[in-house]
């Protein structure tokens, strides 16, 4: 019977091989928030890097500023930039590629949005439908 140490060693070797397999490189870095050391006079933004298909190296993408400059407190700016950061990460996980054509991703998101709106309308069983007055037909 195997002891716990042998089982754990075997599991660690498998995890080590998986974690350090060079073919498993991430295509992007996690988005981060730049806060200019808390200086509200400077621009705050979200930035990330994406793997350039030509060089195979991570390249910094143009920062996303959004409307962060409109918020005048640190807490408000951090809140809005955190939302931007989460949304950018969600898009990256769905396959967004700043070096490629994202038309299919955009279309699939639009289709999901339209389908969810149709489902919301269809789910309302208590809705009253009002027809326009057609006069005396």
N, C-alpha and C positions, 0 to 999 in steps of 0.2 A: 504494500500500500504506500502511495506517495505521501510524503509529508507536506505540510503547508509551505515550507521554504522552497521546495522544488517546484510546486505549482506556481507560486508567486514569481519565481525566477523565470519560468517559462512564459508567463503572461507579460512580464516586463520586457523580455526579448522581442516578443511580437509587437508590443507597443513601440519599442525603440525603432524597430525596422520600419514601421508605418510612419512614425513621426519624422524620421530623417530620410525618407525616400525622396530623392531629388525631383522625381517626376510629379510630386504632389505639392508643388509650390503654389501658394495662393496667388490669384491674379490681382489682388488689391490689398491695400492696408486698411486697417480700421479707420474710419473717419474720426478726426479729432477737432476740438474747438480751440481756436487761437483767441486768447483773451487780452493780449497786449499788456500783460501784468496788471490787469484791472483798470487800465487807463481808458476812460470813456471818451476821450478826445480822439483816440485812434480807432481804426476799423477793426472789428471783430469778425471772424469768419470760421467756416468749417473747411478743412482741407483733408485730402487723402491722396494716395499714390495708386497708380494702376500699371500693370505690366505691359510695357510696350511690345507689340507683337514682332517688330522688326529687330529690336535689340535683346529682348528677353529680360530686360531689367525694369524695375519699378521706376516710374516717372511721375513726378508731382503734377497733379492736374490743377487747372486754374481754380483758385479758392471760390467757394460759394458764400456770398455776402447776404443775399436775400434782403430782408427789411430790418436787419439787426440794428442798423444805425439809428432807426427811429425810436428805439427804446432807450430811455435815459437813466435807468438804474441797472446795476450789475445783475441783480436777480432776474429782471425781465429779459435782459440780453441772453443770459445763460439759459433761461427757459426756452426762448425761441430758437437759439442755436442748438440746443439739445434735441428739439423736435426736428430741426433740419438734419442733424447728424443721424438720428434714428431713421429718418426717411431715406437718406442717401444710402445707409447701410442696407436697408430693405431692398432698394433698387439694385444695389450691387449683388445681393444674394439672388435676386430674380434674374440676373444675367445682363444688367446694363453694362455696356462697354463704351467708354468715351472715345475709343479708336475705331469703332465699327458702326454699322448701321443698326439702329435700335427701333426700326419701323415695326418689326414683328412684336417686340415687347410692348410698344405703345398701343398697337392694335389689340393685343390680348388684354391689356389693362382696360382699354375702352370697352371691349366686349363684356368683360366682367362687370364693369360699372353699369352698362346698359342692362345686362341680365339681372343685376341686383335691384335696379330701379323697377323693372317689370315685375319682379318677384314681390317687391314691397306693395305695388299697386294691386296685384292679384291676391295678396294675403288679406287684404281688408275686406272681410265678408259683410261688414255692416255699412259699407259705403252706399250712398244714395246717388243714383245716376240721374242727372237732370238733362232732359232733352230740350233743345230749343223749341220755341213756340212755332209750329208749322201752320198755324191758322186753321181754318176749317177745311180739312182735306176730305 
